[in-house]
Amino acid sequence: MIANTALAGLMLALIALLYASAVILFKRSDDRWVESARRAVQSASLLVSLALGLFVYLLLTNRVEFAAVYRVTRSTMSAVTRLTALWGGQTGSLLFWTWLLGMVALVTASVSVSSDSRQQPWLLFFGLLPFAGFLFLVLFLDNPFSRWWLLADGSSLAAVFLPGDAVTVMQPADGIGLNPLLRHPAMVLHPPVLYLGFTIFALPFAQAMAGLMTGIWNRDVLASIRRSTLVGWFFLTLGLILGSRWAYDVLGWGGYWGWDPVEIAGLLPWLTSSAALHLLAIRSRTRRRDVLILGVVLLTFCLVILGSFLTRSGILTSVHTFADSPLSPALLVLFTGVSLVSLVIWILSMKCGEKDHKPGSLSFWNVILDGSAVVLILLLVICLVGLSVPVVGEWVTGRAMIVGPAYYRQATGPLWMLLLVLTALSPLFPRRIALRYESLRAPGIALLMAVAVGLLARGALALSSGEISVVMAMTMYLLLAFLAVREGRLTSPGSHKPRVRFIGVVLIHLGVFFFASGVAGMEGQETFQATLSPGERMTAGDYSIRLDDISRQPVDEYRNVTVASVSIYDRAPDAIHRIAEVYPGLEEDLVYEQVRALPGVASSVSRDIYVLFTAWNVNGSASLRVLVNPLANCLWIGGLLMAAGALVVMIPDVFRHRNDDDLNTIKKAGQTGVADNFPGS
Amino acid sequence: MSDNRSFPWKMVVGVVIILAALGILIVPSLQSGAQYYVTVDELLAEPARFQQETVRISGAVIGESIVWDPETDELLFIIASVPADLDIVAAQGGFQASLHQAVTDPSRARLTVHAYGSPPELLQDEVQAILTGRLGVDGIFQAEDILLKCPSRYQEEQPLG
């Protein structure tokens, strides 16, 4: 009953989306037909919501006769854990992803982003397109409502409908539960936050396509695209930070980013969305530049689809990729289709349009922001080259090839440094100051003072060159911020109200500096290993580590955990000042037949002492691996600051009054869009 | 006033600079960071070659061979050859089945691996190990990096009838 209801809902939703697509392509000039299409999209979104709700119900009630539920739940799991199991497997996560795209489509169908009636149909069309594509995958390639059927020969088969030789629906005794590596608080939030970040980019994608198709956009439309891109960027930043934290806590190597292909696939849209936000920060100078920016926005969503393909197809070697999946060919087709359509429309848009007016003189502001965007795109190119080497290299040399982290670190390192320098100069420069000698005075003085601080820091503290660079860049940034405040550039013209958006931007870039500090600090990570009996000590850099006790206890019928009590002391001559007590453990999962390390971490801003219990030996001794991670917490502080800054930037938008007069755009002479060449307009 | 008919020198110079920068960054990094990705069979077919260069190799871990000496912190284990071709893997019944067959089939090529450090928690029987390192003259693979394939989130476990 539940499955049949959900399946009917999903099928009706797909039919509604196909109907809406046809209407928009052939009848978009008639408002009544467009209204009908809008309601069809709204209905489809609600039907998929119903299907998602029913699937969650199956998870909460441990209905393991459904294959997707069987693979991620177990009777001993709590309700909260069952809820998180929604994104614990491929099938559930695909349904969740599709639902999120449905919510974006609902926004395009329900909220008037542009009062120009000619844009609305295209907004609707390009909002529903990805939704329909993924809904097709859910229905026909990876259906969450497949059941286990018992076949005549005693084997089992997962299928939506009754197989010909099936005897009955099979009721397994229990499910296999979530993979032990996924049982971590960061994993509760990382997938949904990351998926939100990815799928929200479907909205600026639809907005950009609607603009390019009609040839109509103005400052408010671009501002709207900037806002939706920022929302996606906020969630994506948070999602990447949570993923790094999960890797740090769970994978047992004390690192946070391994340049894993799937990690890189998630970074790509972050790079392009960051570039788009920098480009959109500048008031439009030329129409051609606007088309270029919209191209970056389109590229962001294309990279989201690419990331989905790379993650789910198994084409790349990664700790994250999954078994070969029937979704691979379909996702590749989806990515190719979306990319080709975007590329064609973008190229046609470059040819349409009015003649550009005189662009005006270059200012520092433009150089810094455009320069930052160019550096981010270069980083994207380097990452794409690295990802494509396995495919291209094999084709050229006849042997399988791969690139490791060394390639990415070496190739991207100088560009990250350049980005830091540009960040130090932004965003507080007077906007209209042209590129002249006189305008170099303030940054020149700030640079000299930053160098002085750097030299002092090098003399007083044992910092690495990377850390010194970050200190200098942050000093310069803060000095320029102080100057901006003193010269009144942080308040709105004619009032004393602080520019809330500016404060948010300052927070974001301070977060960048903190994160860079963490990266630089972690380069100095030290590793120590020893085997200790209870009461014995080992030295780990400036610290003394003592194993106090080992104990073993069951967690539930499927899991046991062995815990070591470890005390950490200052390595003073007598080493009696205890800094912290940590409890690293070894968790044994009897169903997955897997042992995972649970690190014990003593945290402070200056360093983490990361203790891993790697083996409990037969003679009662414990093997410990201790990592001293300088400035590790600056990574998380930086990430959270960036996210918080993005929230602050969004605040004024909540209270803004939209100027509808601007949106009642009169088509200017020579201003054309790609859709002017389409039938049905 | 911009002259639309003049050659866009600024753009050309900008593009050349950007391409040059990309070339300077990418080419040397590829030379040091790109590696061949081979199977155990391919490695053993050209031992001299893979003593000269760092390579990435994949194999199925034979759990009973895992030995770790906490005194010297040396780790030894044996991997069995698994096919690289996904079509062959699919024909064998998927990744889980392919790894199982590799470990249980005595005719499969095997390679002893040596590394420093305690065994990673995921180092278990029938897990796919992806190793970076070089083949030693003694025929033992010296691993600099060990990556263990995350047990699939998409379990193909079949419930018992």
Interface residues (C-beta under 8 A of the other chain):
Chain A: V64 Y70 R71 G88 G89 Q90 T91 W148 L150 G154 S155 S156 M170 P172 A173 I176 N179 L181 L182 G252 W253 G314 T317 V319 H320 F322 A323 D324 S325 K355 D356 K358 P359 V374 L378 V381 I382 V385 G386 V389 P390 G393 T397 R399 A400 M401 I402 V403 G404 P405 A406 Y407 Y408 Q410 A411 T412 P414 L415 Q529 T531 L586 Y592 E593 Q594 V595 R596 A597 T614 A615 N617 S621 S623 R625
Chain B: M1 S2 N4 I18 A21 L22 L25 I26 P28 S29 L30 S32 G33 A34 Q35 Y36 Y37 V38 E42 R56 S58 W68 P70 E71 D73 A84 L86 V89 A90 G94 F95 Q96 G117 S118 P119 P120 E121 L122 Q124 I130 T132 D145 L147 L148 K149 C150 P151 S152 R153 Y154 Q155 E156 E157 Q158 P159 L160 G161
